[in-house]
């Protein structure tokens, strides 16, 4: 798959996921806003109902008090009229005509009697209306002068509000208080502790008589009520997240496979180049052996035989390296672990490699500062690890600069560390993360002056990890590179 095709799929899927998330978040926002509006509307309606109930309660109280006063007054008048005073002749004389008058009325026609009854009812209605108007004026005159604590019982207001909320299908806890318009609290429920104004609602008390008091209600669990419906979105977001992770994993895998394919192509090209040179040399040497002049010269014959032998060894070494890495990938590495003095091993390798370095006009120095140097390693493989790192230092040396290699050992806690430092071309930051990947080779431009398959550092990393150690690299481009290997020491 082409890289452009992969990026096109990435853009399409990214746009799709962005659109899906936008729709989910927008829908969720609309649901939340709708729930907030619904909650606010119900609370306002309930508070208005509580205010009306308190007004009715106060009016009812005034009516009952006035009715009781009127009954008490009529009873007193009735008792006074039912007790005649013999010394009062005038009252006696007045009472008699009334009796005669009632007798006369008994003799009237039905029509005149009905008219008198109707007139009596009209007078009573007018009188009652007058009483109600007078009572209303009395309420307006005296209510503002009464303390708010006498006009409103906080417990009764709480009961009214709970009933209103339940009737509207809103069963949530609340905290209640009565305060002035300036914010001073007059009365409150025991648990009234508002933490923010978002969950606080207010209703004016007795608005018809210009009261300066208001009812404050705080809902501590209002966010829980509003977001309770958001549980339905949890599975949706979960599956979207799973799809996103799967998509990202697929894209990363695709890029990794593409990079691996490119690395394998480079490996095949490098392998072809590496194999072509010794094969061509062996072929040329074989043709020279067919020359009769060569067979007559023992020195020439020996030289050609040596060339064939060297190139055969070189070819076999390259094949063994490929087969070795293939074996590492298929199964766990079979290591022959023994106790080895790392200082002695490093010194032996440095001594052997010194001839090759001096051939290029370079130097190699050692500083074996580790006082504890016994570690459990496979001697052959770990020797190859040191040789690979030194060989890379020579391969990637800077042209025109004498090679200078420095090997050092030291102890850190219960571990031994080995560093191999050079003054070569260094490694760019973009390449540092990939140098231990199989088949990866640091670019040296269009000039193929560095030969290999990109397996050396992969082999080094594999062996070090199998030995329970770590390897890290520090490099500065055009200055040099340092590889640091850390191995656990043998515990006494």
C-alpha positions as CSV (number, residue, x, y, z in Angstrom):
1,X,0.0,0.0,0.0
2,X,1.3,3.4,-0.9
3,X,2.1,5.9,1.8
4,X,-0.3,8.4,0.2
5,X,-3.1,5.9,0.4
6,X,-2.5,5.3,4.0
7,X,-2.5,9.0,4.7
8,X,-5.8,9.3,2.8
9,X,-7.4,6.6,4.9
10,X,-6.1,8.4,8.0
11,X,-7.7,11.7,7.0
12,X,-11.0,10.0,6.1
13,X,-11.1,8.1,9.4
14,X,-10.0,11.1,11.4
15,X,-12.8,13.2,9.8
16,X,-15.3,10.5,10.5
17,X,-14.4,10.2,14.2
18,X,-14.4,13.9,14.6
19,X,-17.9,14.1,13.1
20,X,-19.1,11.3,15.3
21,X,-17.7,12.8,18.4
22,X,-19.1,16.3,17.5
23,X,-22.6,14.8,17.0
24,X,-22.4,12.9,20.3
25,X,-21.2,16.0,22.2
26,X,-23.8,18.2,20.6
27,X,-26.6,15.9,21.4
28,X,-25.4,15.5,24.9
29,X,-25.2,19.3,25.3
30,X,-28.8,19.6,24.0
31,X,-30.0,17.0,26.5
32,X,-28.2,18.8,29.4
33,X,-29.7,22.2,28.4
34,X,-33.2,20.6,28.1
35,X,-32.8,19.1,31.6
36,X,-31.6,22.3,33.1
37,X,-34.5,24.3,31.6
38,X,-37.0,21.6,32.7
39,X,-35.6,21.7,36.3
40,X,-35.7,25.4,36.4
41,X,-39.2,25.6,35.1
42,X,-40.5,23.0,37.6
43,X,-38.8,24.7,40.5
44,X,-40.1,28.2,39.6
45,X,-43.6,26.8,39.3
46,X,-43.3,25.1,42.6
47,X,-42.0,28.2,44.4
48,X,-44.8,30.2,43.0
49,X,-47.2,27.6,44.3
50,X,-45.6,27.8,47.7
51,X,-45.9,31.6,47.7
52,X,-49.6,31.4,46.8
53,X,-50.2,28.7,49.5
54,X,-48.6,31.0,52.1
55,X,-50.8,33.9,51.0
56,X,-53.9,31.7,51.2
57,X,-52.9,30.4,54.6
58,X,-52.6,34.0,55.9
59,X,-55.9,35.1,54.4
60,X,-57.6,32.0,55.8
61,X,-56.2,32.8,59.2
62,X,-57.6,36.4,59.0
63,X,-61.0,35.1,58.0
64,X,-61.1,32.6,60.8
65,X,-60.1,35.2,63.3
66,X,-62.6,37.7,62.0
67,X,-65.4,35.1,61.9
68,X,-64.7,34.1,65.5
69,X,-64.8,37.8,66.6
70,X,-68.1,38.3,64.8
71,X,-69.6,35.2,66.4
72,X,-68.4,36.2,69.8
73,X,-69.9,39.7,69.2
74,X,-73.3,38.4,68.1
75,X,-73.4,36.0,71.0
76,X,-72.9,38.9,73.4
77,X,-75.6,41.0,71.7
78,X,-78.0,38.1,71.7
79,X,-77.5,37.5,75.4
80,X,-78.0,41.1,76.1
81,X,-81.3,41.2,74.1
82,X,-82.6,38.0,75.7
83,X,-82.5,39.5,79.2
84,X,-85.4,42.1,79.6
85,X,-85.2,44.9,82.0
86,X,-88.6,45.5,83.8
87,X,-87.7,49.1,84.6
88,X,-87.2,49.9,81.0
89,X,-90.7,50.6,79.7
90,X,-89.6,52.1,76.5
91,X,-87.8,48.8,75.4
92,X,-91.0,46.9,76.3
93,X,-93.1,49.3,74.4
94,X,-90.9,49.0,71.4
95,X,-90.9,45.2,71.5
96,X,-94.6,44.9,71.3
97,X,-95.1,46.7,68.0
98,X,-92.5,44.3,66.5
99,X,-94.5,41.3,67.5
100,X,-97.7,42.9,66.1
101,X,-95.8,43.7,62.9
102,X,-94.7,40.1,62.5
103,X,-98.2,39.0,62.9
104,X,-99.3,41.3,60.2
105,X,-96.7,39.9,57.9
106,X,-98.0,36.5,58.4
107,X,-101.2,37.6,56.7
108,X,-99.5,38.8,53.5
109,X,-99.6,37.1,50.1
110,X,-97.0,34.7,48.9
111,X,-95.6,37.1,46.3
112,X,-95.0,39.9,48.8
113,X,-93.4,37.5,51.2
114,X,-91.0,36.2,48.4
115,X,-90.1,39.8,47.6
116,X,-89.2,40.6,51.2
117,X,-87.1,37.4,51.4
118,X,-85.2,38.3,48.2
119,X,-84.6,41.8,49.5
120,X,-83.3,40.4,52.8
121,X,-80.8,38.1,50.9
122,X,-79.6,41.0,48.8
123,X,-79.0,43.1,51.9
124,X,-77.1,40.1,53.4
125,X,-74.9,39.7,50.3
126,X,-74.1,43.4,50.3
127,X,-73.3,43.2,53.9
128,X,-71.0,40.2,53.5
129,X,-69.2,41.9,50.6
130,X,-68.7,44.9,52.7
131,X,-67.3,42.7,55.4
132,X,-64.9,41.1,52.9
133,X,-63.8,44.4,51.6
134,X,-63.2,45.7,55.1
135,X,-61.3,42.5,55.9
136,X,-59.1,42.9,52.8
137,X,-58.3,46.4,53.8
138,X,-57.5,45.3,57.3
139,X,-55.1,42.6,55.9
140,X,-53.3,45.2,53.8
141,X,-53.0,47.6,56.7
142,X,-51.8,45.2,59.3
143,X,-49.9,42.4,57.4
144,X,-46.8,44.5,56.6
145,X,-46.5,45.5,60.2
146,X,-46.3,41.9,61.4
147,X,-42.8,40.2,61.5
148,X,-42.1,37.7,58.7
149,X,-41.6,34.9,61.2
150,X,-45.2,35.3,62.3
151,X,-46.5,35.4,58.8
152,X,-44.5,32.4,57.5
153,X,-43.6,29.2,59.3
154,X,-40.4,27.8,57.8
155,X,-41.5,24.2,58.5
156,X,-44.8,24.8,56.8
157,X,-43.1,26.4,53.8
158,X,-40.8,23.4,53.6
159,X,-43.8,21.0,53.7
160,X,-45.6,23.0,50.9
161,X,-42.5,23.0,48.7
162,X,-41.9,19.2,49.2
163,X,-45.6,18.6,48.2
164,X,-45.3,20.8,45.1
165,X,-42.0,19.1,44.0
166,X,-43.5,15.7,44.4
167,X,-46.6,16.6,42.5
168,X,-44.4,17.8,39.6
169,X,-42.4,14.5,39.7
170,X,-39.2,16.1,41.2
171,X,-38.0,14.1,44.2
172,X,-34.7,15.8,45.1
173,X,-33.4,17.1,48.4
174,X,-33.4,20.8,49.1
175,X,-32.4,23.4,51.7
176,X,-34.7,26.3,52.5
177,X,-34.2,29.8,53.9
178,X,-36.2,33.1,54.3
179,X,-34.1,36.2,53.7
180,X,-34.4,39.9,52.9
181,X,-33.8,41.4,49.5
182,X,-30.4,42.6,50.8
183,X,-29.4,39.0,51.6
184,X,-29.8,38.8,55.4
185,X,-31.2,35.4,56.5
186,X,-34.2,35.6,58.8
187,X,-35.0,31.9,59.1
188,X,-33.5,28.7,57.6
189,X,-33.6,24.9,57.7
190,X,-30.9,23.3,59.8
191,X,-28.9,22.0,56.8
192,X,-29.0,25.2,54.7
193,X,-25.5,25.8,53.4
194,X,-25.5,27.1,49.8
195,X,-22.1,26.5,48.0
196,X,-22.9,28.3,44.7
197,X,-25.5,30.4,43.1
198,X,-26.1,28.1,40.2
199,X,-28.2,25.7,42.3
200,X,-29.9,28.5,44.2
201,X,-33.5,29.6,43.3
202,X,-35.4,32.6,44.7
203,X,-39.1,33.5,45.0
204,X,-40.5,36.8,46.3
205,X,-42.9,36.3,49.3
206,X,-46.2,38.2,49.4
207,X,-45.5,40.1,46.2
208,X,-49.0,41.7,46.3
209,X,-48.2,43.8,49.4
210,X,-44.7,44.9,48.3
211,X,-43.0,42.6,50.8
212,X,-39.1,42.8,51.1
213,X,-38.7,39.1,51.9
214,X,-37.9,36.2,49.7
215,X,-37.8,32.5,49.8
216,X,-34.3,30.9,48.9
217,X,-34.1,27.3,48.0
218,X,-30.8,25.5,47.4
219,X,-30.6,22.1,45.6
220,X,-27.3,20.4,46.4
221,X,-27.9,17.4,44.1
222,X,-29.1,19.4,41.1
223,X,-26.1,18.4,38.9
224,X,-26.8,14.7,39.7
225,X,-30.4,15.1,38.5
226,X,-29.4,16.9,35.3
227,X,-26.6,14.5,34.4
228,X,-28.4,11.3,35.4
229,X,-29.6,10.8,31.9
230,X,-25.9,11.0,30.6
231,X,-25.4,7.3,31.6
232,X,-26.9,6.3,28.3
233,X,-23.9,7.9,26.6
234,X,-21.3,5.9,28.5
235,X,-21.6,2.8,26.2
236,X,-21.6,5.0,23.1
237,X,-18.4,6.8,24.2
238,X,-16.9,3.4,25.2
239,X,-17.5,1.9,21.8
240,X,-16.3,5.0,20.1
241,X,-13.1,4.9,22.1
242,X,-12.6,1.2,21.2
243,X,-13.0,2.0,17.5
244,X,-10.6,4.9,17.9
245,X,-8.0,2.7,19.6
246,X,-8.5,0.0,17.0
247,X,-8.1,2.6,14.2
248,X,-4.9,4.0,15.7
249,X,-3.5,0.5,16.2
250,X,-4.3,-0.3,12.6
251,X,-2.7,2.8,11.3
252,X,0.4,2.4,13.4
253,X,0.7,-1.3,12.3
254,X,0.3,-0.2,8.6
255,X,3.1,2.3,8.9
256,X,5.2,-0.2,10.8
257,X,4.6,-2.8,8.1
258,X,5.4,-0.3,5.4
259,X,8.6,0.7,7.1
260,X,9.5,-3.0,7.6
261,X,8.8,-3.7,4.0
262,X,11.1,-0.8,3.0
263,X,13.8,-2.0,5.4
264,X,13.5,-5.5,4.0
265,X,13.9,-4.1,0.5
266,X,17.0,-2.3,1.6
267,X,18.2,-5.4,3.2
268,X,17.8,-7.4,0.0
269,X,19.6,-4.7,-1.9
270,X,22.4,-4.6,0.6
271,X,22.6,-8.4,0.8
272,X,22.8,-8.6,-3.0
273,X,25.6,-6.0,-3.0
274,X,27.4,-7.8,-0.1
275,X,27.1,-11.2,-1.8
276,X,27.9,-10.0,-5.3
277,X,31.4,-8.7,-4.4
278,X,32.8,-12.0,-3.0
279,X,31.0,-14.1,-5.6
280,X,32.5,-12.0,-8.4
281,X,36.0,-12.2,-6.8
282,X,35.7,-16.0,-6.4
283,X,34.5,-16.3,-10.0
284,X,37.4,-14.2,-11.3
285,X,39.9,-16.3,-9.2
286,X,38.4,-19.5,-10.6
287,X,38.8,-18.3,-14.2
288,X,42.4,-17.4,-13.4
289,X,43.1,-20.9,-12.1
290,X,42.1,-22.2,-15.6
291,X,45.0,-20.2,-17.0
292,X,48.0,-22.6,-17.7
293,X,50.4,-19.8,-16.8
294,X,48.9,-19.6,-13.3
295,X,49.4,-23.3,-12.7
296,X,53.1,-23.0,-13.6
297,X,53.6,-20.3,-10.9
298,X,53.2,-21.7,-7.4
299,X,53.2,-18.2,-5.9
300,X,50.4,-17.0,-8.1
301,X,48.5,-20.2,-7.5
302,X,48.8,-19.8,-3.7
303,X,47.8,-16.1,-3.9
304,X,44.7,-17.0,-5.9
305,X,43.8,-19.8,-3.5
306,X,44.1,-17.4,-0.6
307,X,41.8,-14.9,-2.2
308,X,39.2,-17.7,-2.8
309,X,39.5,-18.8,0.8
310,X,39.2,-15.3,2.2
311,X,36.2,-14.4,0.1
312,X,34.6,-17.7,1.0
313,X,35.0,-17.0,4.7
314,X,33.5,-13.5,4.1
315,X,30.6,-15.0,2.3
316,X,30.0,-17.6,4.9
317,X,30.2,-14.9,7.7
318,X,27.5,-12.9,6.0
319,X,25.3,-15.9,5.6
320,X,25.8,-17.0,9.2
321,X,24.8,-13.5,10.4
322,X,21.5,-13.6,8.5
323,X,20.8,-17.2,9.7
324,X,21.6,-16.2,13.3
325,X,19.2,-13.3,13.3
326,X,16.5,-15.5,11.7
327,X,17.1,-18.0,14.5
328,X,16.7,-15.3,17.2
329,X,13.3,-14.3,15.7
330,X,12.0,-17.9,15.6
331,X,13.0,-19.1,19.1
332,X,14.6,-18.0,22.3
333,X,18.3,-17.6,22.1
334,X,20.3,-20.6,23.5
335,X,23.1,-19.0,25.5
336,X,25.9,-20.8,27.3
337,X,26.1,-18.7,30.5
338,X,29.3,-18.7,32.5
339,X,30.9,-16.4,35.0
340,X,33.2,-14.0,33.1
341,X,35.4,-11.2,34.2
342,X,34.2,-8.3,32.0
343,X,37.4,-6.3,32.5
344,X,39.5,-9.2,31.1
345,X,37.0,-9.8,28.2
346,X,37.0,-6.1,27.2
347,X,40.8,-5.9,27.4
348,X,41.2,-9.0,25.2
349,X,38.8,-7.6,22.6
350,X,40.5,-4.2,22.6
351,X,43.9,-5.9,22.2
352,X,42.7,-7.9,19.2
353,X,41.0,-4.9,17.6
354,X,44.0,-2.6,18.1
355,X,45.6,-3.9,14.9
356,X,42.6,-3.0,12.8
357,X,42.4,0.5,14.3
358,X,46.1,1.1,13.8
359,X,45.7,0.0,10.2
360,X,43.5,3.1,9.7
361,X,45.9,5.3,11.7
362,X,43.7,5.4,14.8
363,X,44.1,4.7,18.5
364,X,42.1,2.7,21.1
365,X,42.3,3.3,24.8
366,X,40.8,1.5,27.8
367,X,39.9,2.6,31.4
368,X,38.9,-0.5,33.4
369,X,37.7,1.3,36.6
370,X,35.2,-1.3,37.7
371,X,36.4,-2.9,40.9
372,X,33.6,-5.6,40.7
373,X,33.6,-7.1,37.2
374,X,32.3,-10.6,37.4
375,X,29.0,-11.1,35.5
376,X,27.1,-14.0,34.0
377,X,27.3,-13.9,30.2
378,X,27.7,-16.0,27.1
379,X,31.4,-15.3,26.4
380,X,31.3,-15.9,22.7
381,X,28.1,-13.8,22.1
382,X,29.2,-11.0,24.4
383,X,32.6,-10.9,22.7
384,X,30.7,-10.5,19.4
385,X,28.7,-7.6,21.0
386,X,31.9,-5.7,21.8
387,X,33.4,-6.5,18.4
388,X,30.2,-5.3,16.6
389,X,30.2,-1.9,18.5
390,X,33.9,-1.4,17.7
391,X,33.4,-2.4,14.1
392,X,30.6,0.1,13.8
393,X,32.8,2.8,15.2
394,X,35.4,2.2,12.5
395,X,32.7,1.9,9.7
396,X,31.1,5.3,10.7
397,X,34.3,7.2,11.3
398,X,34.6,10.7,9.9
399,X,36.7,11.1,6.8
400,X,39.9,13.0,7.4
401,X,39.7,12.6,11.2
402,X,41.9,10.0,12.9
403,X,39.9,7.3,14.6
404,X,39.9,7.6,18.4
405,X,38.1,4.8,20.4
406,X,37.7,4.8,24.2
407,X,36.4,1.8,26.2
408,X,35.6,2.3,29.9
409,X,34.1,0.1,32.7
410,X,32.8,1.2,36.1
411,X,30.4,0.1,38.8
412,X,27.0,1.5,39.6
413,X,25.4,-0.1,42.6
414,X,25.2,-3.9,41.9
415,X,25.8,-3.4,38.2
416,X,28.7,-3.0,35.9
417,X,28.6,-0.6,33.0
418,X,30.7,-0.7,29.8
419,X,30.9,2.3,27.5
420,X,32.4,2.3,24.0
421,X,33.0,5.9,22.6
422,X,34.1,7.1,19.2
423,X,34.7,10.3,17.4
424,X,32.9,9.4,14.2
425,X,30.1,11.0,12.3
426,X,27.6,10.6,15.1
427,X,23.9,9.8,14.8
428,X,21.0,12.2,14.1
429,X,18.2,12.5,16.6
430,X,15.7,11.1,14.2
431,X,17.8,7.9,13.8
432,X,18.5,7.3,17.5
433,X,15.2,5.7,18.2
434,X,15.5,3.3,15.3
435,X,19.1,2.1,15.3
436,X,18.3,-1.1,17.2
437,X,15.6,-2.1,14.7
438,X,16.3,-5.0,12.5
439,X,17.4,-4.1,8.9
440,X,17.6,-0.4,9.8
441,X,20.8,1.4,8.6
442,X,21.7,5.0,9.3
443,X,21.7,6.9,6.1
444,X,25.1,8.0,4.8
445,X,23.9,9.7,1.7
446,X,24.0,8.3,-1.8
447,X,27.5,7.0,-1.4
448,X,27.3,3.3,-0.2
449,X,30.6,3.4,1.6
450,X,29.3,1.6,4.6
451,X,28.5,-2.1,4.0
452,X,26.2,-4.3,6.0
453,X,22.7,-5.6,6.4
454,X,21.5,-3.5,9.3
455,X,21.6,-6.5,11.6
456,X,24.6,-5.6,13.8
457,X,23.0,-3.4,16.4
458,X,19.8,-5.5,16.4
459,X,22.0,-8.5,17.3
460,X,23.8,-6.4,20.0
461,X,20.4,-5.3,21.5
462,X,19.1,-8.9,21.4
463,X,22.1,-10.4,23.2
464,X,22.2,-7.7,25.9
465,X,18.5,-8.1,26.7
466,X,18.9,-11.9,26.9
467,X,21.6,-11.3,29.5
468,X,19.1,-9.2,31.6
469,X,21.0,-6.1,30.8
470,X,20.3,-2.8,29.0
471,X,21.9,-0.7,26.3
472,X,21.6,3.0,25.6
473,X,23.2,5.4,23.2
474,X,24.3,9.0,23.4
475,X,25.3,10.7,20.2
476,X,25.9,14.2,18.8
477,X,25.9,14.6,15.1
478,X,29.4,15.2,13.6
479,X,31.0,14.8,17.1
480,X,30.8,11.1,18.0
481,X,28.7,8.3,19.6
482,X,28.8,6.5,22.9
483,X,27.1,3.1,23.6
484,X,26.6,2.2,27.3
485,X,25.9,-1.4,28.3
486,X,24.7,-2.2,31.8
487,X,24.9,-5.8,33.2
488,X,24.0,-7.2,36.6
489,X,26.9,-8.4,38.7
490,X,27.2,-11.9,40.2
491,X,25.8,-11.7,43.7
492,X,28.1,-13.2,46.4
